[in-house]
Amino acid sequence: MQSLPKTLAEDVAKNLVMVARLIDEDPESAYGYSRVALRLASRVAAVREAAGFAAYANQKYAEALAEFRAARRMTGTVELWPLMADCERGLGRPEKALDMAGAPEVQKLDKAGQVEMRLVAAGARRDMGQLDAAIVTLQSSELASNSVQPWTARLRYAYADALHAAGRSGEAREWFAKAVEADRDGSTDASDRLAELDGVEFVDALDEGEADDTANADDKD
């Protein structure tokens, strides 16, 4: 944003900060801030990228794809390629996402980006009803590795979920357990899925308390 006047740059930066703060907990508000930043500085790549993320978080996939494409044209980088492919999935075009998974741009991605592309490709296979192909797509050295990386929990979870969808419950349980081991920040619900497979039922303490209150009230009557 060095090309912007100082005051304008500060206003844009404030809106981008709010997008980053709110995108996980309040994506709708984050989207609103991104639109303000876009009106102020649509020729700044960081603004177009932030607008893309905000639109993506709100499932506005056509808009997100347009913003990601604009950011990519401005920067020439391929980092957004997996997200662009996932937008194609969101728009009901899994075949296009698979085409992008086989494009030369994928080889230019870092390891995290390549794993993300693998997740998107597997999702596209599932969209097309190709469960076995989705399972094979996720089988990789990253999945087999015992080291825990930022993508490990999501990769193991996706594999477990695909196995479960294919009726391979025993294997699914094993991989949900492995996902739990890697999920240090609770980014997935692997622990809940594992408990579900084990037949464990969770009772909401609040609901249980309300039920007791109701029973007591009935007794008084």
C-alpha positions, 0 to 999 in steps of 0.5 A: 500500500506504499503507492497510496497517500498516507491517510488513505493507506491508514484507512485501508489498513484499519479495514484490513485489520478488522477483516483479519480479526473477524473473518473466523468469528464473524465472517459477515462483518469481515465481509463488510470491512473488506468491501470498504477497503475494496472501495478505497483501494481496489488496485492494491493486491492485498485488498483484493486478496482480503476481499477474496478471503472474506467472500469465500468465508461467506460462501460467495464463491463467484465473488471470491474467485474473481477477487483471487484471480485479480490478486493473482494477476497483480502479484503473479504468485500461485499461492491462491490456486487451491482456493480458486479451485475450491471456489470452482467446487463451490460453484458446482464445477468439480471437474474444473477443480480437478483440471486445476489440480493437474495444472503446472501451477500446482508444482510451484506451490509450497508443501502446504499449498500442495497438500491443500490442493490435494484436499480440494481434489479429493473433495472434488472427487467426492462431489462427483460421487467418486469415493474410492478415487477421493480416498486414493487422492488423499493417500500420500507421503504427507498422510503416511508421515508421523510428523505433525505439520500444520496441515496434518490434522485436516489431511487425516480428518479428510481421509477418515471422513472419506473412509467412513463415507465409503463404509470402511468404519474400522479404518475411519476410526483409526484415522479419526484417532490419528487426526485427534492426535495431530489436532492440537488447536481443535481445528476439526471435530475429529474427537466428536467423530471418534466418540460417535464411532465409539458409541459415546453420547454427550449430554449437555449439562445445561439441558440436563439441568433444565430437565431436572428443574422441569421434573422438580416443578412437576413433583411440586404440582 
